[in-house]
């Protein structure tokens, strides 16, 4: 089903590629729990993006592709071990069903959400938005039959920790991608001038302030109130570099590190 439509299992929606006026980025999600997405796909910028047809999210219920009277999608692992493993036949059938419902031709860009994948970051989101048609595959239990990996385009992880399933990772990816679609955010400059953006050279964003100018003895830096835009730009660049060196030195290039030491 697609977001914006009601069903016994939840709702679904849609999204466009970044920087392309009038296009829609389409995302299909393979999940055992589509109902987890109900408030997410209707709220804030994600909900508005769907109403504006900037984003379409389709939720494909994996249970519909289960086997037997209980519609089982998992089984015990060969070789023994704890837990249950998601079956390759059920998962692939659901992926193909999601692509058919979303009208992805010939297929979408398939992303397996797993702690074993390459770590998701802002550059990943930018790249994914450019593919236009995405399929996020959410795992559960002890993970996927290894053969599932032969039917996907890449594997992605939020980080070095374990969740109960891939649904939260899918939501994070949807939101990161949706905000890059042209017209989704109120200010088109917002995604171009923030942490990890090319404007910030992939570094952390500079500090931000608003009213009141003074609060409990803490003042807004004078330079930000000066109206001198050249000085403000230089200050922000320096603050961005310093903040990145202090908080995320892994984001600093060797050239930046050496120039700081001189």
N, C-alpha and C positions, 0 to 999 in steps of 0.2 A: 504494500500500500504506500501511498505517497503522503508526505506531510501536508497537512491541510485537509486530509480526508480522514474520516473516522473509521475505526475497525475494531473488531474484538481484541486485536492484539496491539493497538497503538496507532501512531500516526507516522507520516514520512514527509520529507521536504527536498529542496533543490538548491544549487549554487553555481555561480559563474567563474570564469578565469580572471586573474588579476589584471587590472589595467585595460580591460576590454569593455567598452560601453555596450550595454544592452545584451551581453552574453549571460548565460546561466551556467553555474557550476553544478553538476549533478553528482550526488553522492548516494550510493546504496550501502546499507549496513546489514551484514549477516549476523544475526544475534538470536540467542535463546530467550532473551528478555526485552522485546521491543517496548514493553510498557515502561521500562526505565527511562526511555527517551521522551515520553509524553510531555512533561513540563519543559524540558530542555528545548525541544524543537519549536515551542510556541512562545518562548520568552525572550525579551530583550532583542538584541540585534539579530540573533539567529531566526527568531520568529518573524521579525520585520523583513528580513532578507527573503524569506519564503513568500511572504505576502506580496512583496514587490517583484517576485519571480527572479530574484538575483541568485537564489539558492533553492535547490530541491533535494530533499532527503527522502529516500525510500528505505523502509525497514522491512527486511525479509525474515520471516520467522523460521528459524532452523527446525523447530519442532514439526513443522508441516512436511518436512522431508524425512522424518523419522520412520523407523521400521517396526512392524508388529503392532499389536493392540495398544501398546503404551507409547508408540512412536519414539522408540529409543534412537538416540543419535550417538551413543557412546557404547563402549564394550571394554572388557578386561584386557590388559596389555599382554601381548605375547612375551613369554619369558618370565612372567610373574611381576609382582610389584604392587605398590599401593595405588589406589585410585582407579579412575576410569579414563579412557582415551577416546577422543572424538573421532568418529569414523570418517574415513576419506570419502566414501561413496555418498554419505549424507551431506557432508560439507560441500563437496563439489556440485552436487545437484542444487543445493541452496544458492551457491554463488551464481550458477548459470540461470537459475530462476530469477534472482535479483537483477541480473543483467538484462534478461528478457523483459521483466516488468518495467525497468528503467529505460528500455529501448537503447541500450548501449550497443553500438555496431562497430566492429564485430564483437568487442568485449570492452570492459572497463579496465582501468589500471588497478590491479588487485593487490591489496596491502594486507598482509597477515599481521595482526597485532599480537605481539609476543615479547616476553622479556629477553628472548634470545636475538631479537632484531637489532639493527643499527639504531643508535639513539636518535630520536626525533628532535629536530631543532627548527629554528625559523627558516633556514634555507630549505629544509625539507618541505615546509608548508608552501613556500614560494614555488618550488618545483611541482608539487602536487596540484596546486591551483592551475598551473599551466597545462595539466593533462586533461582538464575539463570533466572527464568521467572517472569517478573513483569508486572502488569497492573496498570497504573496511570489513575485515573478517574478525569477529570477536570470539575468542576461545573461552572455554570453561573447563572445569575438572582438572585433570593432569596434563591437559594440552592436546595437541593435534597428533593424529597418526602422521608419521614423518612424510608419508607420500603426499600429504596436502601441499607441502612446500614445492612440489613439482608443478603445481597448477597456479602459483601466484607469481607476481612480478617482483615483489620485495617484501621484506619483513621489517617491522618497525617496533621500537620499544620506547616508552616514556622515560625509562631510567632503570637503574639497578635495584629494583624492588619488585615484590610480587603482589598482584591484586587478585581478587576473586574471579575476575574475568576481564575481557577486553572492552567492555562498554564504556568505562570512564575514559580509557585511552581514546576510544572513538570520538567521544564528546569533545575531548581536548583538541583532537585533530580537526574536527569539524569547525570548532570555534576559531582556531588559529588560521584555518584556510578561509573561512567565511569573511573575516575582517579584512582580508587582502583583496577581496572582490571589489571592483570599481563600483562605487555608489552605495556600499553597505554602511560604511561609517559616515557620520555627518560631515566630517572634514576630510577631504581627499589627501591632505598632507599628513594626517595622523599616522598612517602606517609607514610613511617615508622618513619620519623624524623621531625614531624611538629606539630602544635597545635592540641590538642585533641588525639594525637596518643598514643599508649601504650608506645612507647619509651620515650615520654614526660610525662608519667604517667597521661595522660588525661589533662595535663595543657597546658598553652600557650607556644608557641615556644619562644626560646631565641632570642635576637636581632641579626640581620644579617648586615654585612658590606661588601662593595667591594671598588674598586678603585674610586677616589683617596684616598690615606691614610690620607690626610688633605684637608679639604674644608671649606673655610671661618672661619678658626680658630677652626673647629671641627675635632678632630682626631679619627681615628679608635683605639679602646683600644689596648694598647701595647701587652697584653697577646695573642690576636688573631694573632699577627705578630711574636710571639716568637718561633713558631714551637714546643712548648712543648704540645703534644696532651693530656697528662694527666691533665695538668693545664687548658687547653682549655675546656676539658670535664667538669671539676669541675666548671669552671666559667659559662659555659652555663647552667648547672643544677641549679646553684644558681640564675642566672638571670631569668631562666624560673619560678622558684618558686616565686621570688620577683615580677615579672611582673604579675603573676597570682593572687597573694595576693592583688596587687594594683588595677588591672583592672577587674578581675573576681573572687572575693573571694568565689563565689558560687561553683567554681570548686575545691577548696581546701578541702581536707579531714580533719576531726577533729584532726587526729594525726599530720598532717602537721601544722595546726594552732597552736596546743599546743607546738610543737617543736620550732616554731618561737618565741613564747612568753617566752621561757625559757632562 
